[in-house]
């Protein structure tokens, strides 16, 4: 083979590798859509009948508002703010540049943007479950854009970007987004819930009342669908650099999909077992699968699978306990999002500092992983999530834009926010034929539409 032929062969091989990388992230993004199908199903199931469609509509619109806003400014934020709140030149990430369009010579930007946009939509869906049955749809969408296209990606710029200050100053390690996605979304949701207040009837004389899901099997199926989507989510957290480097983390540390396979499955199993041991309740047990994966996600590339299993059990055991503490504080988190995502995301980042302290980070000048660095990074994630969530929801509350009126909440959001009914056979045939609205006799508490 002549030198010219060898160079041509190398060029063709590198192009083939680049195309394979594109295909890999294409399917990661496609699988991540299952996360949102799962959130839609489990929130519909977790709601009462009168709010089922409103819960589903929020999840459909989550994707539709985060995707364009992440295109117009979210991706730019990631590239512009790795050093903190002062932007650097990120003109190449602006929406009118060549790389943000059908540039056949760029085999990376669009596919990475797509994966990151789906991460952003996930933060909105996490909040969505916590606030069901009383938030205005318009307020939810405003808050979703804030967390999905601004707050989380600012955290990503600090903790994921190769020049992110948390990485370079603290040695922050958060491979599977325990902090930059889950802790951010969980504590953002906590800030919103404080201002939103509990559902009507949730607390009577300071005691929490059970509000029973109208379709628990659907909720469990939805949670299992989210687990399927997690394989795409976590796949988007690994990079194939080709050549001698092969698979690496977003930080450049060597890893492979085998590590992800071992630890994702062990995390799921441990979380389910832990949540079952401490709750014995189906919804919390299934949520334990998420809790377990989130608990180990930050160190997915570092842990021995046996250790992963033990850590996930701990996350699963403590998650329902934290959920009870949130409820005792008078906060109505309808699906336990603060405990599953906020607590387990915080825990996941800190555990890396406990069990991987001293492990070197590849980026030049980045300090080794340390307990202090991970703890500080976890606290920063919680604060960065909570403050915008609390401040934005407080402003909406002051403007009387956050929550539906009590009579609407009692009647059901589906009748006002949508309006539609989820199960047509509950509406008398004459109303369907005549195209009339449900009558007063059919309102919740009076008959067919009550739960």
DOMI-576864 format. One record per residue (C-alpha): chain; residue in three letters; x, y, z; residue number from 1. Coordinates in steps of 0.001 Angstrom, whole numbers. Each point is the difference from the previous one (the first is absolute). Layout:
<node "A","Ala",<X,Y,Z>,NUM>
...
END
This chain:
<node "A","Unk",<0,0,0>,1>
<node "A","Unk",<1414,3359,-1035>,2>
<node "A","Unk",<182,2916,2494>,3>
<node "A","Unk",<-2779,1729,-1919>,4>
<node "A","Unk",<-2209,-3089,193>,5>
<node "A","Unk",<759,-366,3711>,6>
<node "A","Unk",<-1016,3597,661>,7>
<node "A","Unk",<-3188,-484,-1998>,8>
<node "A","Unk",<-765,-3151,1970>,9>
<node "A","Unk",<561,1800,3327>,10>
<node "A","Unk",<-2239,2862,-1084>,11>
<node "A","Unk",<-2765,-2404,-1048>,12>
<node "A","Unk",<329,-1925,3272>,13>
<node "A","Unk",<-218,3167,2096>,14>
<node "A","Unk",<-3073,1129,-1945>,15>
<node "A","Unk",<-1577,-3416,555>,16>
<node "A","Unk",<672,295,3745>,17>
<node "A","Unk",<-1505,3477,99>,18>
<node "A","Unk",<-3124,-1230,-1769>,19>
<node "A","Unk",<-313,-2887,2461>,20>
<node "A","Unk",<210,2481,2878>,21>
<node "A","Unk",<-2825,2004,-1575>,22>
<node "A","Unk",<-2127,-3116,-289>,23>
<node "A","Unk",<710,-946,3620>,24>
<node "A","Unk",<-1198,3361,1360>,25>
<node "A","Unk",<-2916,21,-2419>,26>
<node "A","Unk",<-1320,-3154,1643>,27>
<node "A","Unk",<835,1237,3493>,28>
<node "A","Unk",<-2214,3002,-720>,29>
<node "A","Unk",<-2753,-2216,-1388>,30>
<node "A","Unk",<86,-2248,3074>,31>
<node "A","Unk",<-160,3082,2238>,32>
<node "A","Unk",<-3450,724,-1431>,33>
<node "A","Unk",<-1099,-3036,1996>,34>
<node "A","Unk",<764,1973,3169>,35>
<node "A","Unk",<-2682,2497,-944>,36>
<node "A","Unk",<-2479,-2656,-1044>,37>
<node "A","Unk",<602,-1526,3426>,38>
<node "A","Unk",<-458,3278,1856>,39>
<node "A","Unk",<-3214,591,-1933>,40>
<node "A","Unk",<-1371,-3453,892>,41>
<node "A","Unk",<945,20,3665>,42>
<node "A","Unk",<-1260,3546,609>,43>
<node "A","Unk",<-3314,-768,-1680>,44>
<node "A","Unk",<-267,-3093,2190>,45>
<node "A","Unk",<1043,1871,3143>,46>
<node "A","Unk",<-2621,2716,-549>,47>
<node "A","Unk",<-3667,-300,798>,48>
<node "A","Unk",<-2335,-499,-2941>,49>
<node "A","Unk",<-1003,3660,-82>,50>
<node "A","Unk",<3638,1053,-577>,51>
<node "A","Unk",<1309,-2828,-2175>,52>
<node "A","Unk",<89,1822,-3334>,53>
<node "A","Unk",<1421,3191,1489>,54>
<node "A","Unk",<2888,-2066,1369>,55>
<node "A","Unk",<575,-1609,-3379>,56>
<node "A","Unk",<-194,3302,-1862>,57>
<node "A","Unk",<2754,1468,2167>,58>
<node "A","Unk",<2356,-2779,-1049>,59>
<node "A","Unk",<-782,348,-3690>,60>
<node "A","Unk",<607,3742,127>,61>
<node "A","Unk",<3187,-380,2063>,62>
<node "A","Unk",<1879,-1277,-3031>,63>
<node "A","Unk",<-1595,2576,-2261>,64>
<node "A","Unk",<1163,2999,2033>,65>
<node "A","Unk",<3422,-1255,1100>,66>
<node "A","Unk",<1219,-1132,-3431>,67>
<node "A","Unk",<-303,3399,-1766>,68>
<node "A","Unk",<1147,2044,2991>,69>
<node "A","Unk",<2989,-2281,448>,70>
<node "A","Unk",<794,586,-3674>,71>
<node "A","Unk",<-291,3783,182>,72>
<node "A","Unk",<1906,576,3240>,73>
<node "A","Unk",<531,-3152,2099>,74>
<node "A","Unk",<2893,-1382,-2043>,75>
<node "A","Unk",<1632,3436,-23>,76>
<node "A","Unk",<-220,136,3820>,77>
<node "A","Unk",<1894,-3292,261>,78>
<node "A","Unk",<2825,1314,-2159>,79>
<node "A","Unk",<14,3547,1410>,80>
<node "A","Unk",<-13,-518,3784>,81>
<node "A","Unk",<2534,-2665,1068>,82>
<node "A","Unk",<1796,2562,2189>,83>
<node "A","Unk",<-3012,1118,2019>,84>
<node "A","Unk",<-2431,2828,-732>,85>
<node "A","Unk",<2294,2010,-2302>,86>
<node "A","Unk",<-323,-1221,-3598>,87>
<node "A","Unk",<2893,-848,-2278>,88>
<node "A","Unk",<-101,164,-3794>,89>
<node "A","Unk",<-2388,-2719,-1162>,90>
<node "A","Unk",<-1047,1503,-3315>,91>
<node "A","Unk",<376,-3387,-1695>,92>
<node "A","Unk",<-2945,-1288,2049>,93>
<node "A","Unk",<-2408,2744,-1045>,94>
<node "A","Unk",<-3009,-1288,-1959>,95>
<node "A","Unk",<879,1752,-3257>,96>
<node "A","Unk",<3494,-1523,-313>,97>
<node "A","Unk",<837,-2751,-2487>,98>
<node "A","Unk",<477,-2670,2653>,99>
<node "A","Unk",<-3587,513,1202>,100>
<node "A","Unk",<-1445,-1051,-3330>,101>
<node "A","Unk",<316,-2706,-2672>,102>
<node "A","Unk",<3787,259,-338>,103>
<node "A","Unk",<1136,-3258,-1611>,104>
<node "A","Unk",<3568,537,1231>,105>
<node "A","Unk",<-1049,175,3675>,106>
<node "A","Unk",<-738,-3467,1329>,107>
<node "A","Unk",<-279,919,3653>,108>
<node "A","Unk",<-1765,3211,949>,109>
<node "A","Unk",<-3560,-857,-948>,110>
<node "A","Unk",<35,-3445,1541>,111>
<node "A","Unk",<1508,1231,3281>,112>
<node "A","Unk",<-2457,2898,51>,113>
<node "A","Unk",<-2852,-2491,-381>,114>
<node "A","Unk",<1185,-2131,2916>,115>
<node "A","Unk",<473,3054,2218>,116>
<node "A","Unk",<-3438,1333,-968>,117>
<node "A","Unk",<-1528,-3282,1137>,118>
<node "A","Unk",<1875,292,3306>,119>
<node "A","Unk",<-1574,3439,358>,120>
<node "A","Unk",<-3492,-1304,-700>,121>
<node "A","Unk",<559,-2646,2666>,122>
<node "A","Unk",<486,2690,2645>,123>
<node "A","Unk",<-3404,1435,-897>,124>
<node "A","Unk",<-1649,-3405,118>,125>
<node "A","Unk",<1490,-622,3443>,126>
<node "A","Unk",<-1696,3156,1266>,127>
<node "A","Unk",<-3212,-853,-1837>,128>
<node "A","Unk",<-892,-2930,2239>,129>
<node "A","Unk",<611,1902,3223>,130>
<node "A","Unk",<-2462,2787,-868>,131>
<node "A","Unk",<-2909,-1961,-1486>,132>
<node "A","Unk",<-3640,897,590>,133>
<node "A","Unk",<321,3680,957>,134>
<node "A","Unk",<2542,1915,-2111>,135>
<node "A","Unk",<-1073,2138,-2959>,136>
<node "A","Unk",<1225,-1466,-3282>,137>
<node "A","Unk",<1408,3369,-1083>,138>
<node "A","Unk",<1960,377,3259>,139>
<node "A","Unk",<1352,-3522,-331>,140>
<node "A","Unk",<1261,687,-3521>,141>
<node "A","Unk",<1751,3212,1090>,142>
<node "A","Unk",<1721,-1852,2830>,143>
<node "A","Unk",<890,-2883,-2330>,144>
<node "A","Unk",<1794,2309,-2420>,145>
<node "A","Unk",<1903,1493,2929>,146>
<node "A","Unk",<1190,-3305,1423>,147>
<node "A","Unk",<336,-1858,-3321>,148>
<node "A","Unk",<1726,2612,-2152>,149>
<node "A","Unk",<1748,2228,2548>,150>
<node "A","Unk",<628,-1400,3490>,151>
<node "A","Unk",<1008,-3573,-711>,152>
<node "A","Unk",<2220,896,-2934>,153>
<node "A","Unk",<1749,2642,2109>,154>
<node "A","Unk",<719,-2819,2452>,155>
<node "A","Unk",<1159,-2096,-2940>,156>
<node "A","Unk",<2369,2767,-1109>,157>
<node "A","Unk",<1520,101,3493>,158>
<node "A","Unk",<199,-3727,646>,159>
<node "A","Unk",<148,-1692,-3423>,160>
<node "A","Unk",<1742,2413,-2374>,161>
<node "A","Unk",<3741,-762,-484>,162>
<node "A","Unk",<697,3521,1294>,163>
<node "A","Unk",<-2680,-54,2686>,164>
<node "A","Unk",<1154,1668,3191>,165>
<node "A","Unk",<-1394,-2724,2270>,166>
<node "A","Unk",<2114,-2541,-1855>,167>
<node "A","Unk",<3169,2075,-220>,168>
<node "A","Unk",<-173,1513,3491>,169>
<node "A","Unk",<-1612,-2780,2063>,170>
<node "A","Unk",<599,-3151,-2031>,171>
<node "A","Unk",<-3791,-455,-249>,172>
<node "A","Unk",<-969,-3396,-1424>,173>
<node "A","Unk",<-3610,-635,-1007>,174>
<node "A","Unk",<3,-2333,-2970>,175>
<node "A","Unk",<-3674,-1004,-31>,176>
<node "A","Unk",<-1460,3404,979>,177>
<node "A","Unk",<-985,-779,3595>,178>
<node "A","Unk",<665,3669,736>,179>
<node "A","Unk",<-251,1950,-3235>,180>
<node "A","Unk",<-3398,-1465,-930>,181>
<node "A","Unk",<-1620,-1759,2960>,182>
<node "A","Unk",<1043,2113,2987>,183>
<node "A","Unk",<-658,3139,-2038>,184>
<node "A","Unk",<-3493,-1147,-998>,185>
<node "A","Unk",<-861,-1404,3439>,186>
<node "A","Unk",<926,3153,1892>,187>
<node "A","Unk",<-1511,2266,-2659>,188>
<node "A","Unk",<-3219,-1958,548>,189>
<node "A","Unk",<304,486,3763>,190>
<node "A","Unk",<191,3762,-471>,191>
<node "A","Unk",<-3118,-74,-2174>,192>
<node "A","Unk",<-1934,-2250,2389>,193>
<node "A","Unk",<565,2344,2933>,194>
<node "A","Unk",<-1771,2807,-1845>,195>
<node "A","Unk",<-2551,-2179,-1768>,196>
<node "A","Unk",<-1380,-1512,3196>,197>
<node "A","Unk",<-1711,-3357,542>,198>
<node "A","Unk",<-3010,-1322,-1864>,199>
<node "A","Unk",<-3405,667,1485>,200>
<node "A","Unk",<-646,-2681,2616>,201>
<node "A","Unk",<3604,-1199,239>,202>
<node "A","Unk",<451,1220,3569>,203>
<node "A","Unk",<-2795,-36,2586>,204>
<node "A","Unk",<853,1497,3388>,205>
<node "A","Unk",<3671,-311,-924>,206>
<node "A","Unk",<-261,-3706,-770>,207>
<node "A","Unk",<794,-1280,-3497>,208>
<node "A","Unk",<-2860,-1753,-1757>,209>
<node "A","Unk",<496,-2616,-2698>,210>
<node "A","Unk",<-1048,1126,-3487>,211>
<node "A","Unk",<-310,-3266,-1873>,212>
<node "A","Unk",<1145,-285,-3649>,213>
<node "A","Unk",<-2850,-898,-2311>,214>
<node "A","Unk",<2089,-2539,-1933>,215>
<node "A","Unk",<2954,-1377,1935>,216>
<node "A","Unk",<821,-2709,-2599>,217>
<node "A","Unk",<443,2726,-2648>,218>
<node "A","Unk",<2264,1904,2375>,219>
<node "A","Unk",<2170,-3085,537>,220>
<node "A","Unk",<241,-653,-3743>,221>
<node "A","Unk",<988,3624,-521>,222>
<node "A","Unk",<2787,-277,2554>,223>
<node "A","Unk",<1298,-3121,-1733>,224>
<node "A","Unk",<-21,1877,-3328>,225>
<node "A","Unk",<2133,2720,1598>,226>
<node "A","Unk",<2533,-2699,942>,227>
<node "A","Unk",<141,-1035,-3668>,228>
<node "A","Unk",<614,3613,-964>,229>
<node "A","Unk",<2809,224,2541>,230>
<node "A","Unk",<2141,-2221,-2219>,231>
<node "A","Unk",<-135,2694,-2660>,232>
<node "A","Unk",<532,2714,2618>,233>
<node "A","Unk",<3114,-1657,1395>,234>
<node "A","Unk",<1240,-886,-3483>,235>
<node "A","Unk",<0,3721,-722>,236>
<node "A","Unk",<2452,453,2898>,237>
<node "A","Unk",<2789,-2003,-1690>,238>
<node "A","Unk",<2205,1038,-2916>,239>
<node "A","Unk",<1722,-2102,-2644>,240>
<node "A","Unk",<3141,1858,-1012>,241>
<node "A","Unk",<1358,-2614,-2403>,242>
<node "A","Unk",<3601,-1039,-545>,243>
<node "A","Unk",<1899,-1188,3051>,244>
<node "A","Unk",<-2275,1903,2383>,245>
<node "A","Unk",<-3222,-1873,-627>,246>
<node "A","Unk",<-2871,628,2410>,247>
<node "A","Unk",<466,2717,2611>,248>
<node "A","Unk",<-2126,1891,2466>,249>
<node "A","Unk",<-914,3604,-703>,250>
<node "A","Unk",<3114,823,2053>,251>
<node "A","Unk",<2317,-2053,-2191>,252>
<node "A","Unk",<420,-2858,2481>,253>
<node "A","Unk",<147,-3415,-1706>,254>
<node "A","Unk",<-3140,-2118,383>,255>
<node "A","Unk",<-2233,-2252,-2088>,256>
<node "A","Unk",<-3580,-1092,-417>,257>
<node "A","Unk",<656,-3123,2069>,258>
<node "A","Unk",<523,2157,3087>,259>
<node "A","Unk",<-3291,1720,-749>,260>
<node "A","Unk",<-1789,-3315,-513>,261>
<node "A","Unk",<1241,-1503,3260>,262>
<node "A","Unk",<-688,3026,2139>,263>
<node "A","Unk",<-3284,1169,-1518>,264>
<node "A","Unk",<-1631,-3379,515>,265>
<node "A","Unk",<1476,-486,3470>,266>
<node "A","Unk",<-1115,3510,908>,267>
<node "A","Unk",<-3544,-737,-1129>,268>
<node "A","Unk",<-195,-3285,1904>,269>
<node "A","Unk",<1487,1420,3193>,270>
<node "A","Unk",<-2303,3012,-56>,271>
<node "A","Unk",<-3124,-2129,-410>,272>
<node "A","Unk",<1021,-2284,2855>,273>
<node "A","Unk",<831,2933,2264>,274>
<node "A","Unk",<-3262,1818,-661>,275>
<node "A","Unk",<-1994,-3186,503>,276>
<node "A","Unk",<1681,-647,3340>,277>
<node "A","Unk",<-814,3470,1317>,278>
<node "A","Unk",<-3443,566,-1531>,279>
<node "A","Unk",<-1709,-3253,-1080>,280>
<node "A","Unk",<-2008,2247,-2338>,281>
<node "A","Unk",<-178,-657,-3784>,282>
<node "A","Unk",<512,3569,-1226>,283>
<node "A","Unk",<2941,640,2329>,284>
<node "A","Unk",<1493,-3408,-806>,285>
<node "A","Unk",<-51,702,-3722>,286>
<node "A","Unk",<1293,3530,600>,287>
<node "A","Unk",<2862,-1687,1837>,288>
<node "A","Unk",<1324,-1176,-3359>,289>
<node "A","Unk",<455,3637,-1002>,290>
<node "A","Unk",<1377,878,3436>,291>
<node "A","Unk",<2585,-2757,-205>,292>
<node "A","Unk",<1266,975,-3437>,293>
<node "A","Unk",<160,3688,917>,294>
<node "A","Unk",<1872,-832,3216>,295>
<node "A","Unk",<2811,-1695,-1947>,296>
<node "A","Unk",<-155,1979,-3257>,297>
<node "A","Unk",<2702,2538,894>,298>
<node "A","Unk",<2549,-2798,471>,299>
<node "A","Unk",<-1311,-2421,-2596>,300>
<node "A","Unk",<3454,-266,-1595>,301>
<node "A","Unk",<1838,-548,3300>,302>
<node "A","Unk",<-1907,-2419,2195>,303>
<node "A","Unk",<398,-3747,337>,304>
<node "A","Unk",<-3473,-1468,-694>,305>
<node "A","Unk",<-233,-1556,3468>,306>
<node "A","Unk",<563,3418,1554>,307>
<node "A","Unk",<-2519,1503,-2409>,308>
<node "A","Unk",<-2616,-2448,1229>,309>
<node "A","Unk",<607,913,3653>,310>
<node "A","Unk",<-42,3747,-669>,311>
<node "A","Unk",<-3206,-326,-2013>,312>
<node "A","Unk",<-1662,-1922,2836>,313>
<node "A","Unk",<912,2863,2325>,314>
<node "A","Unk",<-1462,2540,-2440>,315>
<node "A","Unk",<-3151,-2086,-359>,316>
<node "A","Unk",<-436,-404,3750>,317>
<node "A","Unk",<460,3674,800>,318>
<node "A","Unk",<-2084,1377,-2875>,319>
<node "A","Unk",<-3472,-763,1499>,320>
<node "A","Unk",<1239,1280,3361>,321>
<node "A","Unk",<973,3328,-1529>,322>
<node "A","Unk",<-3362,84,-1761>,323>
<node "A","Unk",<-1731,-354,3371>,324>
<node "A","Unk",<2098,2832,1449>,325>
<node "A","Unk",<-994,2250,-2912>,326>
<node "A","Unk",<-3660,-857,637>,327>
<node "A","Unk",<348,635,3755>,328>
<node "A","Unk",<1321,3458,-871>,329>
<node "A","Unk",<-3389,717,-1583>,330>
<node "A","Unk",<1229,-288,-3594>,331>
<node "A","Unk",<-2181,-1926,-2442>,332>
<node "A","Unk",<2383,-1729,-2419>,333>
<node "A","Unk",<-2494,-2182,-1834>,334>
<node "A","Unk",<2517,-2518,-1382>,335>
<node "A","Unk",<2996,343,2289>,336>
<node "A","Unk",<2134,1902,-2518>,337>
<node "A","Unk",<1933,1861,2693>,338>
<node "A","Unk",<987,-3259,1674>,339>
<node "A","Unk",<671,-2042,-3160>,340>
<node "A","Unk",<1840,2641,-2005>,341>
<node "A","Unk",<1029,2677,2484>,342>
<node "A","Unk",<1174,-2163,2902>,343>
<node "A","Unk",<1391,-2888,-2066>,344>
<node "A","Unk",<1691,2433,-2409>,345>
<node "A","Unk",<1698,1765,2916>,346>
<node "A","Unk",<908,-3344,1549>,347>
<node "A","Unk",<1407,-1302,-3278>,348>
<node "A","Unk",<2460,2877,-361>,349>
<node "A","Unk",<1152,-231,3635>,350>
<node "A","Unk",<500,-3780,-135>,351>
<node "A","Unk",<2552,423,-2789>,352>
<node "A","Unk",<2019,2104,2427>,353>
<node "A","Unk",<-265,-2743,2631>,354>
<node "A","Unk",<857,-3019,-2137>,355>
<node "A","Unk",<2111,1468,-2834>,356>
<node "A","Unk",<2032,2636,1839>,357>
<node "A","Unk",<3444,305,-1559>,358>
<node "A","Unk",<-1043,-1286,-3414>,359>
<node "A","Unk",<1669,2217,-2608>,360>
<node "A","Unk",<-1910,2151,-2465>,361>
<node "A","Unk",<1440,62,-3497>,362>
<node "A","Unk",<-363,3702,-944>,363>
<node "A","Unk",<3348,1716,461>,364>
<node "A","Unk",<82,2051,3180>,365>
<node "A","Unk",<-3141,-1586,1468>,366>
<node "A","Unk",<436,-1185,3591>,367>
<node "A","Unk",<-670,-3584,1000>,368>
<node "A","Unk",<-3439,-992,1235>,369>
<node "A","Unk",<-405,879,3672>,370>
<node "A","Unk",<-2701,-181,2634>,371>
<node "A","Unk",<127,3752,583>,372>
<node "A","Unk",<-242,779,-3709>,373>
<node "A","Unk",<-2945,-2344,-500>,374>
<node "A","Unk",<-1841,1262,3084>,375>
<node "A","Unk",<454,3602,-1060>,376>
<node "A","Unk",<-1077,-834,-3545>,377>
<node "A","Unk",<-3117,-1788,1276>,378>
<node "A","Unk",<-968,2965,2181>,379>
<node "A","Unk",<514,2391,-2922>,380>
<node "A","Unk",<-2301,-2135,-2164>,381>
<node "A","Unk",<-2723,34,2647>,382>
<node "A","Unk",<223,3761,518>,383>
<node "A","Unk",<186,704,-3737>,384>
<node "A","Unk",<-3178,-2027,-479>,385>
<node "A","Unk",<-1943,1273,3010>,386>
<node "A","Unk",<486,3770,-281>,387>
<node "A","Unk",<-1300,473,-3578>,388>
<node "A","Unk",<-2886,-2405,646>,389>
<node "A","Unk",<-1028,1825,3144>,390>
<node "A","Unk",<494,3509,-1398>,391>
<node "A","Unk",<-1787,-588,-3306>,392>
<node "A","Unk",<-2962,-1786,1599>,393>
<node "A","Unk",<-263,2712,2663>,394>
<node "A","Unk",<-221,2639,-2725>,395>
<node "A","Unk",<-2688,-1996,-1804>,396>
<node "A","Unk",<-1855,-377,3292>,397>
<node "A","Unk",<111,3751,626>,398>
<node "A","Unk",<-1420,544,-3484>,399>
<node "A","Unk",<-2747,-2579,703>,400>
<node "A","Unk",<1293,-2105,-2880>,401>
<node "A","Unk",<1325,-3077,1828>,402>
<node "A","Unk",<-3019,-1964,1173>,403>
<node "A","Unk",<-3495,-649,-1292>,404>
<node "A","Unk",<-2917,1382,2085>,405>
<node "A","Unk",<-1347,-2346,2723>,406>
<node "A","Unk",<-3285,-622,-1811>,407>
<node "A","Unk",<1890,-1055,-3135>,408>
<node "A","Unk",<2207,-2319,2019>,409>
<node "A","Unk",<-3031,-1578,1651>,410>
<node "A","Unk",<-1837,-413,-3311>,411>
<node "A","Unk",<3110,-1373,-1708>,412>
<node "A","Unk",<2567,1576,-2294>,413>
<node "A","Unk",<-1163,-2059,-2958>,414>
<node "A","Unk",<-3293,1912,-139>,415>
<node "A","Unk",<1681,3402,-99>,416>
<node "A","Unk",<3641,-256,-1079>,417>
<node "A","Unk",<-549,-2449,-2869>,418>
<node "A","Unk",<-3164,-347,-93>,419>
<node "A","Unk",<-781,-3668,-546>,420>
<node "A","Unk",<-801,-3179,1898>,421>
<node "A","Unk",<2419,-2944,-12>,422>
<node "A","Unk",<-2501,-2853,-75>,423>
<node "A","Unk",<-2931,677,-2326>,424>
<node "A","Unk",<-2188,-2776,1324>,425>
<node "A","Unk",<-382,1971,3227>,426>
<node "A","Unk",<-1859,2738,-1887>,427>
<node "A","Unk",<-3687,-684,-766>,428>
<node "A","Unk",<-649,-911,-3620>,429>
<node "A","Unk",<-2309,2977,-554>,430>
<node "A","Unk",<2849,2406,828>,431>
<node "A","Unk",<2288,-1714,-2504>,432>
<node "A","Unk",<-2668,20,-2713>,433>
<node "A","Unk",<-1090,3584,628>,434>
<node "A","Unk",<3573,1212,497>,435>
<node "A","Unk",<-899,1692,3254>,436>
<node "A","Unk",<2319,589,2917>,437>
<node "A","Unk",<-222,-2156,3142>,438>
<node "A","Unk",<-2831,1203,2178>,439>
<node "A","Unk",<292,1189,3575>,440>
<node "A","Unk",<-1308,-3364,1163>,441>
<node "A","Unk",<3059,-1630,-1525>,442>
<node "A","Unk",<2540,2165,1788>,443>
<node "A","Unk",<2250,-1607,2615>,444>
<node "A","Unk",<-1890,-786,3150>,445>
<node "A","Unk",<-3275,-195,-1947>,446>
<node "A","Unk",<398,-3071,-2111>,447>
<node "A","Unk",<1695,-1243,-3125>,448>
<node "A","Unk",<3198,1999,9>,449>
<node "A","Unk",<778,-329,3681>,450>
<node "A","Unk",<2839,-2209,1162>,451>
END
